[in-house]
Amino acid sequence: MKKIILASKSPRRRELMSLITEDFVCEVSDVDESAVPQMSPFDLPVYLAKMKAMDIAKKNKDAIVIGGDTVVILDNTVLTKPKDEKDAFEILSKLSNKTHTVVTGCCIVENENYSAFSVSTQVEFYDLSEREITEYINSGEGKDKAGSYGIQGKGALFVKKIDGDYFNVVGLPVARLKRELDKFISKDK
């Protein structure tokens, strides 16, 4: 079987990828995520996932490379990772008492072949008090996460309802990814 590479530094993606297979390694892509052409927020995660996977695939011709990127979208606007605590407070205040969309783009690359897709999940937050938001920010849990929260941790306390794939919100839609990856693996047998 070919070597499988996850083009990610995210510990959450590594953990989720291990649900699919233990037989993979991680390499971090050099893609500059800030140098992205103007596009729909729903197309952005697939574009970034493809760029990351292609970057690593160029250096690993005999491997299957998986790239992923997750964005939080509210009112057709991408809510990024927070720059600082003030930014995190503003982001979480915007999400309070609203439904947002979490989109994870994935791309699998092998030689000249690739498959790219995205999965969307709707997440509704309770009405959050300033105290709740401040306590969460002080925990440090959301500082490196899109939308300033992690559903797999204390951020779960904000979630009123979820419609879709929970693991997608964590950062990798494992059920869909496994099915797409199986198509590549079965070609190699």
Number of C-alpha atoms within 10 A of each C-alpha: 10 14 12 23 23 24 29 22 12 17 10 15 23 19 13 18 22 12 11 16 10 11 12 16 14 17 14 16 18 11 16 10 9 6 7 11 8 8 9 11 17 22 15 22 26 24 22 23 27 25 21 28 29 25 19 26 24 15 9 16 13 13 18 25 31 29 31 29 25 27 25 29 21 18 11 12 13 18 23 18 19 21 11 12 16 11 15 26 18 14 21 25 16 16 24 19 16 15 19 23 22 28 27 29 27 28 28 27 26 22 14 9 9 16 15 18 19 24 21 20 20 18 22 19 20 15 15 16 11 12 9 14 19 15 11 22 21 12 10 12 15 23 21 16 21 24 25 28 26 21 18 13 11 14 17 12 15 23 17 14 12 16 11 16 18 18 18 23 26 21 28 28 26 19 13 15 20 14 11 17 19 12 11 18 14 9 7 9 7
